[in-house]
């Protein structure tokens, strides 16, 4: 019996109907419960924070940042669920940004830019701003989740924000190629290799795999790869930073070698963006081989991708 999808639907309704202060208070309290109630997620968040900030992070500071990370994840859902009820002026008022000219230039050159992002802050808000304020089509490649009804809920929700939703899988490449030609802004969350067929890179000092799709698409189409991140502002809303396009050109005899090199550049760009606010990075799944080993040592084995 699927109880997850109805729970998300109920949370969505609650986030929209409660006053903002009530929704935030409820989210913070649930975050505190989640920190205490999910040992494996807490452990993974701790590992990520130590990767970013160093192994000598004091225990009390680590505890503070772990809670802040769970609270940021809760805020992500509250903000996202409330977006459909916000007016265009409210959406515009709530976002500050720098570097948007990199996106505008790419589209003026006839390309849909490939925006590579980490799971950080509130990217849904930035996507809504692009579709509603700038009136630019946006395609988001998203992880297919189980059960199917839950994926349908997320997809329908993002469509209400004006996004074109493409599930990650065999058909995604064709859909993204079409979106590039039609000058969509293409959002690619790129700090996790969900399918397990990515390329090995060094990411925060440890070897793991990241998706090969952005580099492959850029090399084949000429579309620029543009790193971007969105950060929650303490007073509400988000701050969005768009970095200059990464160098993309053929250098090696084999395409694969260039894909690895460019994906490594993406990894370094994502590291720089995450370091700005590591407590807002809400990766709560294993993302490095050593994460799976740590979960197995806890007696909580997790299936590996691929």
Secondary structure, DSSP 8 states (H G I E B T S, - for coil): ---HHHHHHHHHHHHHHS-HHHHHHHHHHHHHHHHHH-HHHHHHHHHHHHHHH-TT--HHHHHHHHHHHHHHHHHHHHHHHHHTTS-HHHHHHTEEEE-THHHHHHHHTT---EEEE-SBS-HHHHHHIIIIIS---EEEEE---SSHHHHHHHHHHHHHTTEEEEESSTTHHHHHHHHHHTT-EEEEE-S--SSS--EEEEETTEEEEE-SHHHHHHHHH---EEEEEEEE-TTSSEEEEEEEE------SSSHHHHHHHHHHHHHHHHHHHHHH-GGGB---S--SHHHHHHHHHTT-------
